[in-house]
Amino acid sequence: MITANAVTKRYPEGHEALKNVSFEITAGEMVFLTGHSGAGKSTLFKLLAAIERPTSGSIVINGQNLAALRKSAIPYLRRKLGLIFQDQKLLFDRSVLDNVLLPLSIVGHPVKDAPRRAQAALAKVGLPNRAKAFPITLSGGEQQRLAIARAVVNRPAIILADEPTANLDAASAIEIIDIFRAFQQVGVTVVIATHDPLIMARVNPRILRLDQGQMSEPASTPSADGVAP
Amino acid sequence: MTTWLVQHLTALRDALRRLLGAPLNTLLSLLVIGVALTLPTAGWLAIENLRAVTGDTPGVQQISIFLALEAGPPEVARIESLLQQASPGSWHYVPRDQALKRLRESAGMAEIIGSLPKNPLPDAFVVTPADAQPESLELLAKTFASWPKVAHVQLDSAWVKRLDALLRLGKLIVVLLAVLFSGALVAITFNTIRLQILAQAAEIEVAKLIGATDSYIQRPLHYFGMLQGALGGLCAAALVSTGSHLLTPPVAELARLYGGSFTLQGLAGNDIVALTAIGGGLGWLGAKISALIHLRRIS
């Protein structure tokens, strides 16, 4: 489902963020992308989300080579991905419900059905009663749940999350990871960039470790259900 | 098709929400656009009214054919026949006795006319040509002058030429004003959209990250520009109509004092529709250019 082959990302000033990175993620897997700060996790996340393009090599998602993807086709690729950002990128002047309605509006989902769909997404992340609230009134964990609800409302086959538990306390972080596990258990591919040892200890995912832009040997292989025994 | 329609309706609703969300800003923008469109529209209306005035004024676009004093009924009939063949427009015959009668009725002329031993006026034809172009009028005058027993052909061509040149100059000024103020309208919309994009940069960035196409992001901005321009056009129509309404009585009074009758023509329904459409089109253009330039910076 996701294949990276000899991916290198070099920025114009000469900094090489990724060097010859290759990996493969199959459908329904839960994969943690880990490494120290500056290892290249966020760069790889941006490449997978087609926010940036690799300098060389190829990334293929569902048969589409992102390196060769036309600019006009990028929005349609992103609609099939559930993107969760470290800073959440919520719209603070809109209600919780309106934040979740935005992706539905973008894909032209029927207006009459959209609120029901958004409410269902909020229920999945445990925010069924906060629809009318504004994001500023939510706690850090709730804001991250809202970001997840917005990412999954269009039922993507792949969820990409960049440091989703950063700035969260341990309890909130575990709740967030449990939400991701629930999605993985129903067949969604989940790729999480993190360097949080707590959440890695809670689940037993496949780990792709980056070190100074290079992929080191996998620390673990996926178990049957991606969940720690 | 349904999705397309839903997205357009959503964009239109979003644009209306933005317009109504800042009523003072909207009002000021509409006023500026309205004034910008008012000047060329008022100029155009003035030219049209001037054209109507000159078109209706006797003598301005008429040619008088004066026959020789010795011309009798056969010569008059001959000229009538020639006029029928030439079909220059409409005409009427003014017999010398009728001309004298009119002159006598003029203030202070009765005594002078009474002192004359005989009628000094000739028979005449007054022609109102179908083609009022100065060149055509001159050609007609030359033709009439070549006919038998025609003593004099009177065409105030210099006056007609000056008036025509004045009208053409006026039209050119109106066109220049229209271009200038159209540019201003585009610039106003361009700047309004630029400010909107700056204010909504975060929202636009998020929308792009989660799969919004450029069309999805630009659509409400285009609608906003179009609505603002169209409402500005309506504002201009209201300003011009009000001005025209206020000027109608004094203009009618002035015309009456000059012995004529004239009603100032205001904007017709189709003129208002055209003005609204032009405003909408220019607003859309300004929004389109602004969105293309400024959205490129957000990616």
Interface residues (C-beta under 8 A of the other chain):
Chain A: A49 I51 S72 P75 Y76 L77 R78 R79 L83 F85 K89 L90 L91 D93 L102 P103 S105 I106 V107 G108 P110 V111 R150 A151 N154
Chain B: T2 T3 W4 V6 Q7 T10 A202 E203 E205 V206 A207 K208 L209 I210 G211 A212 T213 D214 Y216
